[in-house]
């Protein structure tokens, strides 16, 4: 199972909103895992 996790992190996609699934450029580390839209709404 550990190998699976490592594989996952090696293929980790770009940042993605955990709420709506929108792609995020590079930011929001301070905001968590949601895009600007969800951050504003939530
Ligand atoms: Zn979002």
mmCIF file of the protein (N, C-alpha, C, O) and its ligand, coordinates in Angstrom:
data_MODEL
# 
_entry.id   MODEL 
# 
loop_
_entity.id 
_entity.type 
_entity.pdbx_number_of_molecules 
1 polymer     1 
2 non-polymer 1 
# 
_entity_poly.entity_id                      1 
_entity_poly.type                           'polypeptide(L)' 
_entity_poly.nstd_linkage                   no 
_entity_poly.nstd_monomer                   no 
_entity_poly.pdbx_seq_one_letter_code       
;(UNK)(UNK)(UNK)(UNK)(UNK)(UNK)(UNK)(UNK)(UNK)(UNK)(UNK)(UNK)(UNK)(UNK)(UNK)(UNK)
(UNK)(UNK)(UNK)(UNK)(UNK)(UNK)(UNK)(UNK)(UNK)(UNK)(UNK)(UNK)(UNK)(UNK)(UNK)(UNK)
(UNK)(UNK)(UNK)(UNK)(UNK)(UNK)(UNK)(UNK)(UNK)(UNK)
;
_entity_poly.pdbx_seq_one_letter_code_can   XXXXXXXXXXXXXXXXXXXXXXXXXXXXXXXXXXXXXXXXXX 
_entity_poly.pdbx_strand_id                 A 
# 
loop_
_entity_poly_seq.entity_id 
_entity_poly_seq.num 
_entity_poly_seq.mon_id 
_entity_poly_seq.hetero 
1 1  UNK n 
1 2  UNK n 
1 3  UNK n 
1 4  UNK n 
1 5  UNK n 
1 6  UNK n 
1 7  UNK n 
1 8  UNK n 
1 9  UNK n 
1 10 UNK n 
1 11 UNK n 
1 12 UNK n 
1 13 UNK n 
1 14 UNK n 
1 15 UNK n 
1 16 UNK n 
1 17 UNK n 
1 18 UNK n 
1 19 UNK n 
1 20 UNK n 
1 21 UNK n 
1 22 UNK n 
1 23 UNK n 
1 24 UNK n 
1 25 UNK n 
1 26 UNK n 
1 27 UNK n 
1 28 UNK n 
1 29 UNK n 
1 30 UNK n 
1 31 UNK n 
1 32 UNK n 
1 33 UNK n 
1 34 UNK n 
1 35 UNK n 
1 36 UNK n 
1 37 UNK n 
1 38 UNK n 
1 39 UNK n 
1 40 UNK n 
1 41 UNK n 
1 42 UNK n 
# 
loop_
_struct_asym.id 
_struct_asym.entity_id 
A 1 
B 2 
# 
loop_
_chem_comp.id 
_chem_comp.type 
_chem_comp.mon_nstd_flag 
UNK 'L-peptide linking' . 
ZN  non-polymer         . 
# 
_pdbx_entity_nonpoly.entity_id   2 
_pdbx_entity_nonpoly.name        ? 
_pdbx_entity_nonpoly.comp_id     ZN 
# 
_pdbx_nonpoly_scheme.asym_id         B 
_pdbx_nonpoly_scheme.entity_id       2 
_pdbx_nonpoly_scheme.mon_id          ZN 
_pdbx_nonpoly_scheme.ndb_seq_num     1 
_pdbx_nonpoly_scheme.pdb_seq_num     101 
_pdbx_nonpoly_scheme.auth_seq_num    101 
_pdbx_nonpoly_scheme.pdb_mon_id      ZN 
_pdbx_nonpoly_scheme.auth_mon_id     ZN 
_pdbx_nonpoly_scheme.pdb_strand_id   A 
_pdbx_nonpoly_scheme.pdb_ins_code    . 
# 
loop_
_atom_site.group_PDB 
_atom_site.id 
_atom_site.type_symbol 
_atom_site.label_atom_id 
_atom_site.label_alt_id 
_atom_site.label_comp_id 
_atom_site.label_asym_id 
_atom_site.label_entity_id 
_atom_site.label_seq_id 
_atom_site.pdbx_PDB_ins_code 
_atom_site.Cartn_x 
_atom_site.Cartn_y 
_atom_site.Cartn_z 
_atom_site.occupancy 
_atom_site.B_iso_or_equiv 
_atom_site.pdbx_formal_charge 
_atom_site.auth_seq_id 
_atom_site.auth_comp_id 
_atom_site.auth_asym_id 
_atom_site.auth_atom_id 
_atom_site.pdbx_PDB_model_num 
ATOM   1   N  N  . UNK A 1 1  ? 0.828   -1.199 0.000   1.00 0.00 ? 1   UNK A N  1 
ATOM   2   C  CA . UNK A 1 1  ? 0.000   0.000  0.000   1.00 0.00 ? 1   UNK A CA 1 
ATOM   3   C  C  . UNK A 1 1  ? 0.865   1.251  0.000   1.00 0.00 ? 1   UNK A C  1 
ATOM   4   O  O  . UNK A 1 1  ? 0.502   2.269  -0.591  1.00 0.00 ? 1   UNK A O  1 
ATOM   5   N  N  . UNK A 1 2  ? 2.005   1.168  0.664   1.00 0.00 ? 2   UNK A N  1 
ATOM   6   C  CA . UNK A 1 2  ? 2.887   2.333  0.688   1.00 0.00 ? 2   UNK A CA 1 
ATOM   7   C  C  . UNK A 1 2  ? 3.302   2.710  -0.723  1.00 0.00 ? 2   UNK A C  1 
ATOM   8   O  O  . UNK A 1 2  ? 3.376   3.890  -1.067  1.00 0.00 ? 2   UNK A O  1 
ATOM   9   N  N  . UNK A 1 3  ? 3.567   1.723  -1.516  1.00 0.00 ? 3   UNK A N  1 
ATOM   10  C  CA . UNK A 1 3  ? 3.983   2.013  -2.887  1.00 0.00 ? 3   UNK A CA 1 
ATOM   11  C  C  . UNK A 1 3  ? 2.875   2.761  -3.620  1.00 0.00 ? 3   UNK A C  1 
ATOM   12  O  O  . UNK A 1 3  ? 3.129   3.650  -4.432  1.00 0.00 ? 3   UNK A O  1 
ATOM   13  N  N  . UNK A 1 4  ? 1.673   2.385  -3.318  1.00 0.00 ? 4   UNK A N  1 
ATOM   14  C  CA . UNK A 1 4  ? 0.550   3.054  -3.957  1.00 0.00 ? 4   UNK A CA 1 
ATOM   15  C  C  . UNK A 1 4  ? 0.541   4.534  -3.606  1.00 0.00 ? 4   UNK A C  1 
ATOM   16  O  O  . UNK A 1 4  ? 0.334   5.385  -4.471  1.00 0.00 ? 4   UNK A O  1 
ATOM   17  N  N  . UNK A 1 5  ? 0.763   4.827  -2.363  1.00 0.00 ? 5   UNK A N  1 
ATOM   18  C  CA . UNK A 1 5  ? 0.746   6.217  -1.918  1.00 0.00 ? 5   UNK A CA 1 
ATOM   19  C  C  . UNK A 1 5  ? 1.861   6.989  -2.603  1.00 0.00 ? 5   UNK A C  1 
ATOM   20  O  O  . UNK A 1 5  ? 1.668   8.128  -3.028  1.00 0.00 ? 5   UNK A O  1 
ATOM   21  N  N  . UNK A 1 6  ? 3.008   6.376  -2.705  1.00 0.00 ? 6   UNK A N  1 
ATOM   22  C  CA . UNK A 1 6  ? 4.131   7.071  -3.336  1.00 0.00 ? 6   UNK A CA 1 
ATOM   23  C  C  . UNK A 1 6  ? 3.831   7.329  -4.800  1.00 0.00 ? 6   UNK A C  1 
ATOM   24  O  O  . UNK A 1 6  ? 4.136   8.392  -5.339  1.00 0.00 ? 6   UNK A O  1 
ATOM   25  N  N  . UNK A 1 7  ? 3.244   6.362  -5.413  1.00 0.00 ? 7   UNK A N  1 
ATOM   26  C  CA . UNK A 1 7  ? 2.873   6.547  -6.822  1.00 0.00 ? 7   UNK A CA 1 
ATOM   27  C  C  . UNK A 1 7  ? 1.929   7.736  -6.947  1.00 0.00 ? 7   UNK A C  1 
ATOM   28  O  O  . UNK A 1 7  ? 2.031   8.552  -7.863  1.00 0.00 ? 7   UNK A O  1 
ATOM   29  N  N  . UNK A 1 8  ? 1.028   7.799  -6.013  1.00 0.00 ? 8   UNK A N  1 
ATOM   30  C  CA . UNK A 1 8  ? 0.047   8.869  -6.052  1.00 0.00 ? 8   UNK A CA 1 
ATOM   31  C  C  . UNK A 1 8  ? 0.737   10.217 -5.974  1.00 0.00 ? 8   UNK A C  1 
ATOM   32  O  O  . UNK A 1 8  ? 0.401   11.137 -6.720  1.00 0.00 ? 8   UNK A O  1 
ATOM   33  N  N  . UNK A 1 9  ? 1.689   10.336 -5.085  1.00 0.00 ? 9   UNK A N  1 
ATOM   34  C  CA . UNK A 1 9  ? 2.336   11.626 -4.904  1.00 0.00 ? 9   UNK A CA 1 
ATOM   35  C  C  . UNK A 1 9  ? 3.246   11.958 -6.079  1.00 0.00 ? 9   UNK A C  1 
ATOM   36  O  O  . UNK A 1 9  ? 3.482   13.125 -6.391  1.00 0.00 ? 9   UNK A O  1 
ATOM   37  N  N  . UNK A 1 10 ? 3.743   10.926 -6.713  1.00 0.00 ? 10  UNK A N  1 
ATOM   38  C  CA . UNK A 1 10 ? 4.601   11.181 -7.871  1.00 0.00 ? 10  UNK A CA 1 
ATOM   39  C  C  . UNK A 1 10 ? 3.775   11.694 -9.033  1.00 0.00 ? 10  UNK A C  1 
ATOM   40  O  O  . UNK A 1 10 ? 4.250   12.463 -9.868  1.00 0.00 ? 10  UNK A O  1 
ATOM   41  N  N  . UNK A 1 11 ? 2.553   11.261 -9.066  1.00 0.00 ? 11  UNK A N  1 
ATOM   42  C  CA . UNK A 1 11 ? 1.679   11.682 -10.160 1.00 0.00 ? 11  UNK A CA 1 
ATOM   43  C  C  . UNK A 1 11 ? 0.681   12.733 -9.691  1.00 0.00 ? 11  UNK A C  1 
ATOM   44  O  O  . UNK A 1 11 ? -0.365  12.945 -10.306 1.00 0.00 ? 11  UNK A O  1 
ATOM   45  N  N  . UNK A 1 12 ? 1.017   13.359 -8.630  1.00 0.00 ? 12  UNK A N  1 
ATOM   46  C  CA . UNK A 1 12 ? 0.080   14.341 -8.080  1.00 0.00 ? 12  UNK A CA 1 
ATOM   47  C  C  . UNK A 1 12 ? -0.194  15.432 -9.108  1.00 0.00 ? 12  UNK A C  1 
ATOM   48  O  O  . UNK A 1 12 ? 0.729   16.016 -9.673  1.00 0.00 ? 12  UNK A O  1 
ATOM   49  N  N  . UNK A 1 13 ? -1.442  15.689 -9.334  1.00 0.00 ? 13  UNK A N  1 
ATOM   50  C  CA . UNK A 1 13 ? -1.850  16.691 -10.315 1.00 0.00 ? 13  UNK A CA 1 
ATOM   51  C  C  . UNK A 1 13 ? -1.659  18.096 -9.769  1.00 0.00 ? 13  UNK A C  1 
ATOM   52  O  O  . UNK A 1 13 ? -1.325  18.278 -8.598  1.00 0.00 ? 13  UNK A O  1 
ATOM   53  N  N  . UNK A 1 14 ? -1.871  19.075 -10.614 1.00 0.00 ? 14  UNK A N  1 
ATOM   54  C  CA . UNK A 1 14 ? -1.799  20.459 -10.162 1.00 0.00 ? 14  UNK A CA 1 
ATOM   55  C  C  . UNK A 1 14 ? -2.835  20.699 -9.067  1.00 0.00 ? 14  UNK A C  1 
ATOM   56  O  O  . UNK A 1 14 ? -3.741  19.898 -8.840  1.00 0.00 ? 14  UNK A O  1 
ATOM   57  N  N  . UNK A 1 15 ? -2.666  21.788 -8.431  1.00 0.00 ? 15  UNK A N  1 
ATOM   58  C  CA . UNK A 1 15 ? -3.625  22.093 -7.369  1.00 0.00 ? 15  UNK A CA 1 
ATOM   59  C  C  . UNK A 1 15 ? -5.038  22.089 -7.910  1.00 0.00 ? 15  UNK A C  1 
ATOM   60  O  O  . UNK A 1 15 ? -5.320  22.565 -9.009  1.00 0.00 ? 15  UNK A O  1 
ATOM   61  N  N  . UNK A 1 16 ? -5.902  21.537 -7.100  1.00 0.00 ? 16  UNK A N  1 
ATOM   62  C  CA . UNK A 1 16 ? -7.282  21.443 -7.512  1.00 0.00 ? 16  UNK A CA 1 
ATOM   63  C  C  . UNK A 1 16 ? -8.175  21.798 -6.332  1.00 0.00 ? 16  UNK A C  1 
ATOM   64  O  O  . UNK A 1 16 ? -7.900  21.435 -5.189  1.00 0.00 ? 16  UNK A O  1 
ATOM   65  N  N  . UNK A 1 17 ? -9.226  22.500 -6.630  1.00 0.00 ? 17  UNK A N  1 
ATOM   66  C  CA . UNK A 1 17 ? -10.146 22.891 -5.573  1.00 0.00 ? 17  UNK A CA 1 
ATOM   67  C  C  . UNK A 1 17 ? -10.806 21.647 -4.994  1.00 0.00 ? 17  UNK A C  1 
ATOM   68  O  O  . UNK A 1 17 ? -11.324 20.801 -5.723  1.00 0.00 ? 17  UNK A O  1 
ATOM   69  N  N  . UNK A 1 18 ? -10.778 21.555 -3.683  1.00 0.00 ? 18  UNK A N  1 
ATOM   70  C  CA . UNK A 1 18 ? -11.372 20.393 -3.031  1.00 0.00 ? 18  UNK A CA 1 
ATOM   71  C  C  . UNK A 1 18 ? -12.879 20.510 -2.973  1.00 0.00 ? 18  UNK A C  1 
ATOM   72  O  O  . UNK A 1 18 ? -13.580 19.554 -2.642  1.00 0.00 ? 18  UNK A O  1 
ATOM   73  N  N  . UNK A 1 19 ? -13.365 21.690 -3.297  1.00 0.00 ? 19  UNK A N  1 
ATOM   74  C  CA . UNK A 1 19 ? -14.803 21.912 -3.204  1.00 0.00 ? 19  UNK A CA 1 
ATOM   75  C  C  . UNK A 1 19 ? -15.485 21.724 -4.551  1.00 0.00 ? 19  UNK A C  1 
ATOM   76  O  O  . UNK A 1 19 ? -16.428 20.941 -4.669  1.00 0.00 ? 19  UNK A O  1 
ATOM   77  N  N  . UNK A 1 20 ? -15.011 22.439 -5.564  1.00 0.00 ? 20  UNK A N  1 
ATOM   78  C  CA . UNK A 1 20 ? -15.661 22.378 -6.868  1.00 0.00 ? 20  UNK A CA 1 
ATOM   79  C  C  . UNK A 1 20 ? -14.823 21.610 -7.880  1.00 0.00 ? 20  UNK A C  1 
ATOM   80  O  O  . UNK A 1 20 ? -15.307 21.248 -8.952  1.00 0.00 ? 20  UNK A O  1 
ATOM   81  N  N  . UNK A 1 21 ? -13.560 21.363 -7.531  1.00 0.00 ? 21  UNK A N  1 
ATOM   82  C  CA . UNK A 1 21 ? -12.722 20.590 -8.438  1.00 0.00 ? 21  UNK A CA 1 
ATOM   83  C  C  . UNK A 1 21 ? -12.075 21.433 -9.505  1.00 0.00 ? 21  UNK A C  1 
ATOM   84  O  O  . UNK A 1 21 ? -11.491 20.901 -10.449 1.00 0.00 ? 21  UNK A O  1 
ATOM   85  N  N  . UNK A 1 22 ? -12.167 22.728 -9.372  1.00 0.00 ? 22  UNK A N  1 
ATOM   86  C  CA . UNK A 1 22 ? -11.553 23.617 -10.348 1.00 0.00 ? 22  UNK A CA 1 
ATOM   87  C  C  . UNK A 1 22 ? -10.045 23.586 -10.214 1.00 0.00 ? 22  UNK A C  1 
ATOM   88  O  O  . UNK A 1 22 ? -9.502  23.369 -9.131  1.00 0.00 ? 22  UNK A O  1 
ATOM   89  N  N  . UNK A 1 23 ? -9.381  23.807 -11.337 1.00 0.00 ? 23  UNK A N  1 
ATOM   90  C  CA . UNK A 1 23 ? -7.922  23.824 -11.295 1.00 0.00 ? 23  UNK A CA 1 
ATOM   91  C  C  . UNK A 1 23 ? -7.440  25.133 -10.697 1.00 0.00 ? 23  UNK A C  1 
ATOM   92  O  O  . UNK A 1 23 ? -8.015  26.197 -10.928 1.00 0.00 ? 23  UNK A O  1 
ATOM   93  N  N  . UNK A 1 24 ? -6.373  25.029 -9.925  1.00 0.00 ? 24  UNK A N  1 
ATOM   94  C  CA . UNK A 1 24 ? -5.814  26.239 -9.341  1.00 0.00 ? 24  UNK A CA 1 
ATOM   95  C  C  . UNK A 1 24 ? -4.364  26.352 -9.767  1.00 0.00 ? 24  UNK A C  1 
ATOM   96  O  O  . UNK A 1 24 ? -3.621  25.370 -9.745  1.00 0.00 ? 24  UNK A O  1 
ATOM   97  N  N  . UNK A 1 25 ? -3.969  27.546 -10.151 1.00 0.00 ? 25  UNK A N  1 
ATOM   98  C  CA . UNK A 1 25 ? -2.615  27.770 -10.638 1.00 0.00 ? 25  UNK A CA 1 
ATOM   99  C  C  . UNK A 1 25 ? -1.586  27.461 -9.555  1.00 0.00 ? 25  UNK A C  1 
ATOM   100 O  O  . UNK A 1 25 ? -1.012  26.373 -9.526  1.00 0.00 ? 25  UNK A O  1 
ATOM   101 N  N  . UNK A 1 26 ? -1.366  28.390 -8.699  1.00 0.00 ? 26  UNK A N  1 
ATOM   102 C  CA . UNK A 1 26 ? -0.417  28.186 -7.607  1.00 0.00 ? 26  UNK A CA 1 
ATOM   103 C  C  . UNK A 1 26 ? -0.623  29.266 -6.575  1.00 0.00 ? 26  UNK A C  1 
ATOM   104 O  O  . UNK A 1 26 ? -0.265  30.426 -6.782  1.00 0.00 ? 26  UNK A O  1 
ATOM   105 N  N  . UNK A 1 27 ? -1.187  28.882 -5.495  1.00 0.00 ? 27  UNK A N  1 
ATOM   106 C  CA . UNK A 1 27 ? -1.598  29.827 -4.457  1.00 0.00 ? 27  UNK A CA 1 
ATOM   107 C  C  . UNK A 1 27 ? -2.377  29.049 -3.432  1.00 0.00 ? 27  UNK A C  1 
ATOM   108 O  O  . UNK A 1 27 ? -2.277  27.826 -3.342  1.00 0.00 ? 27  UNK A O  1 
ATOM   109 N  N  . UNK A 1 28 ? -3.147  29.770 -2.668  1.00 0.00 ? 28  UNK A N  1 
ATOM   110 C  CA . UNK A 1 28 ? -4.141  29.133 -1.827  1.00 0.00 ? 28  UNK A CA 1 
ATOM   111 C  C  . UNK A 1 28 ? -3.560  28.183 -0.801  1.00 0.00 ? 28  UNK A C  1 
ATOM   112 O  O  . UNK A 1 28 ? -4.305  27.535 -0.067  1.00 0.00 ? 28  UNK A O  1 
ATOM   113 N  N  . UNK A 1 29 ? -2.253  28.091 -0.738  1.00 0.00 ? 29  UNK A N  1 
ATOM   114 C  CA . UNK A 1 29 ? -1.721  27.222 0.318   1.00 0.00 ? 29  UNK A CA 1 
ATOM   115 C  C  . UNK A 1 29 ? -2.142  27.773 1.661   1.00 0.00 ? 29  UNK A C  1 
ATOM   116 O  O  . UNK A 1 29 ? -2.331  27.039 2.632   1.00 0.00 ? 29  UNK A O  1 
ATOM   117 N  N  . UNK A 1 30 ? -2.282  29.077 1.688   1.00 0.00 ? 30  UNK A N  1 
ATOM   118 C  CA . UNK A 1 30 ? -2.664  29.708 2.941   1.00 0.00 ? 30  UNK A CA 1 
ATOM   119 C  C  . UNK A 1 30 ? -4.165  29.621 3.145   1.00 0.00 ? 30  UNK A C  1 
ATOM   120 O  O  . UNK A 1 30 ? -4.668  29.770 4.259   1.00 0.00 ? 30  UNK A O  1 
ATOM   121 N  N  . UNK A 1 31 ? -4.850  29.383 2.080   1.00 0.00 ? 31  UNK A N  1 
ATOM   122 C  CA . UNK A 1 31 ? -6.305  29.338 2.175   1.00 0.00 ? 31  UNK A CA 1 
ATOM   123 C  C  . UNK A 1 31 ? -6.806  27.915 2.315   1.00 0.00 ? 31  UNK A C  1 
ATOM   124 O  O  . UNK A 1 31 ? -7.970  27.688 2.644   1.00 0.00 ? 31  UNK A O  1 
ATOM   125 N  N  . UNK A 1 32 ? -5.947  26.977 2.069   1.00 0.00 ? 32  UNK A N  1 
ATOM   126 C  CA . UNK A 1 32 ? -6.392  25.598 2.165   1.00 0.00 ? 32  UNK A CA 1 
ATOM   127 C  C  . UNK A 1 32 ? -6.404  24.950 0.802   1.00 0.00 ? 32  UNK A C  1 
ATOM   128 O  O  . UNK A 1 32 ? -5.426  25.041 0.059   1.00 0.00 ? 32  UNK A O  1 
ATOM   129 N  N  . UNK A 1 33 ? -7.475  24.312 0.471   1.00 0.00 ? 33  UNK A N  1 
ATOM   130 C  CA . UNK A 1 33 ? -7.509  23.570 -0.787  1.00 0.00 ? 33  UNK A CA 1 
ATOM   131 C  C  . UNK A 1 33 ? -8.708  23.943 -1.631  1.00 0.00 ? 33  UNK A C  1 
ATOM   132 O  O  . UNK A 1 33 ? -9.176  23.143 -2.441  1.00 0.00 ? 33  UNK A O  1 
ATOM   133 N  N  . UNK A 1 34 ? -9.202  25.133 -1.451  1.00 0.00 ? 34  UNK A N  1 
ATOM   134 C  CA . UNK A 1 34 ? -10.331 25.549 -2.257  1.00 0.00 ? 34  UNK A CA 1 
ATOM   135 C  C  . UNK A 1 34 ? -9.946  26.737 -3.115  1.00 0.00 ? 34  UNK A C  1 
ATOM   136 O  O  . UNK A 1 34 ? -9.062  27.514 -2.754  1.00 0.00 ? 34  UNK A O  1 
ATOM   137 N  N  . UNK A 1 35 ? -10.608 26.874 -4.250  1.00 0.00 ? 35  UNK A N  1 
ATOM   138 C  CA . UNK A 1 35 ? -10.294 27.944 -5.176  1.00 0.00 ? 35  UNK A CA 1 
ATOM   139 C  C  . UNK A 1 35 ? -10.815 29.280 -4.649  1.00 0.00 ? 35  UNK A C  1 
ATOM   140 O  O  . UNK A 1 35 ? -11.480 29.358 -3.617  1.00 0.00 ? 35  UNK A O  1 
ATOM   141 N  N  . UNK A 1 36 ? -10.493 30.288 -5.378  1.00 0.00 ? 36  UNK A N  1 
ATOM   142 C  CA . UNK A 1 36 ? -10.870 31.622 -4.937  1.00 0.00 ? 36  UNK A CA 1 
ATOM   143 C  C  . UNK A 1 36 ? -12.391 31.741 -4.821  1.00 0.00 ? 36  UNK A C  1 
ATOM   144 O  O  . UNK A 1 36 ? -12.907 32.381 -3.905  1.00 0.00 ? 36  UNK A O  1 
ATOM   145 N  N  . UNK A 1 37 ? -13.080 31.129 -5.739  1.00 0.00 ? 37  UNK A N  1 
ATOM   146 C  CA . UNK A 1 37 ? -14.534 31.179 -5.715  1.00 0.00 ? 37  UNK A CA 1 
ATOM   147 C  C  . UNK A 1 37 ? -15.085 30.580 -4.431  1.00 0.00 ? 37  UNK A C  1 
ATOM   148 O  O  . UNK A 1 37 ? -15.851 31.222 -3.712  1.00 0.00 ? 37  UNK A O  1 
ATOM   149 N  N  . UNK A 1 38 ? -14.696 29.367 -4.158  1.00 0.00 ? 38  UNK A N  1 
ATOM   150 C  CA . UNK A 1 38 ? -15.209 28.673 -2.984  1.00 0.00 ? 38  UNK A CA 1 
ATOM   151 C  C  . UNK A 1 38 ? -14.731 29.364 -1.712  1.00 0.00 ? 38  UNK A C  1 
ATOM   152 O  O  . UNK A 1 38 ? -15.442 29.420 -0.709  1.00 0.00 ? 38  UNK A O  1 
ATOM   153 N  N  . UNK A 1 39 ? -13.527 29.880 -1.778  1.00 0.00 ? 39  UNK A N  1 
ATOM   154 C  CA . UNK A 1 39 ? -12.984 30.562 -0.606  1.00 0.00 ? 39  UNK A CA 1 
ATOM   155 C  C  . UNK A 1 39 ? -13.865 31.764 -0.272  1.00 0.00 ? 39  UNK A C  1 
ATOM   156 O  O  . UNK A 1 39 ? -14.165 32.032 0.892   1.00 0.00 ? 39  UNK A O  1 
ATOM   157 N  N  . UNK A 1 40 ? -14.267 32.470 -1.307  1.00 0.00 ? 40  UNK A N  1 
ATOM   158 C  CA . UNK A 1 40 ? -15.100 33.646 -1.095  1.00 0.00 ? 40  UNK A CA 1 
ATOM   159 C  C  . UNK A 1 40 ? -16.490 33.257 -0.614  1.00 0.00 ? 40  UNK A C  1 
ATOM   160 O  O  . UNK A 1 40 ? -17.089 33.921 0.231   1.00 0.00 ? 40  UNK A O  1 
ATOM   161 N  N  . UNK A 1 41 ? -16.972 32.182 -1.169  1.00 0.00 ? 41  UNK A N  1 
ATOM   162 C  CA . UNK A 1 41 ? -18.323 31.752 -0.812  1.00 0.00 ? 41  UNK A CA 1 
ATOM   163 C  C  . UNK A 1 41 ? -18.362 31.093 0.560   1.00 0.00 ? 41  UNK A C  1 
ATOM   164 O  O  . UNK A 1 41 ? -19.357 31.165 1.280   1.00 0.00 ? 41  UNK A O  1 
ATOM   165 N  N  . UNK A 1 42 ? -17.264 30.459 0.894   1.00 0.00 ? 42  UNK A N  1 
ATOM   166 C  CA . UNK A 1 42 ? -17.309 29.675 2.084   1.00 0.00 ? 42  UNK A CA 1 
ATOM   167 C  C  . UNK A 1 42 ? -16.721 30.327 3.289   1.00 0.00 ? 42  UNK A C  1 
ATOM   168 O  O  . UNK A 1 42 ? -16.709 29.735 4.368   1.00 0.00 ? 42  UNK A O  1 
HETATM 169 ZN ZN . ZN  B 2 .  ? -13.765 25.828 -5.923  1.00 0.00 ? 101 ZN  A ZN 1 
# 
